[in-house]
Amino acid sequence: MAHLRRELGMFVVLALMCAGIFLSNNQFFGPDNIGNLLRDSSMLGTFAVGMAFVIITGGIDLSVGSLVGLTGVLIAKFGSSDSNCYHWPMTVAIPLAVIIVLIIGLIQGLIITQLDLQPFIVTLAGLLIFRGLAQTICEGGNLSLSDTTLKPMANGGFVMVHNSALISWPLVIFIATLIVAGYALHLTVFGRYIYAIG
């Protein structure tokens, strides 16, 4: 009951904040803003689903944000038309960047398990290293990506209102990820192992 009261109190505070913002800007609950909030939140939600597996097992990963940034930098480096980039098509740039980051994550995991080091220390070091690596790759500046392959995925969707998607593709990906993760955690042997480890 105490837990329920705490959650209810947080909900009331959130509702009051939303009401206050709406009074100062009546477009706060408009379809454009709701669509933007859902799209932006879905990205963080997708990361949170992955982090849930780590936290349930009693671990922690501080390097997630840096790895996400490094992934974006690698995609831009591989696919950008800038003179110091590789000009590869997105069908090559995206899978290659994802594979590289997956290998980095695997190496971190092996360091933690095989050398029996604390996840906090290893991933904190990773946070700093990968952030610095991303800055080094883009030479402390910006990489422009003229290829529009990712634009429909980022801005597209369905239930279009005022030329913007109320239900965006990132939101669909988040919901699909949530369903798959929920199934894996609660209805598979793998999920039982995850909870048993934690």
PyMOL commands that set and color helices and strands:
alter all, ss='L'
color gray80, all
select helices_A, chain A and resi 2-24+31-56+64-79+90-114+119-137+151-155+169-187+189-197
alter helices_A, ss='H'
color red, helices_A
select strands_A, chain A and resi 157-161+164-168
alter strands_A, ss='S'
color yellow, strands_A
deselect
rebuild
show_as cartoon
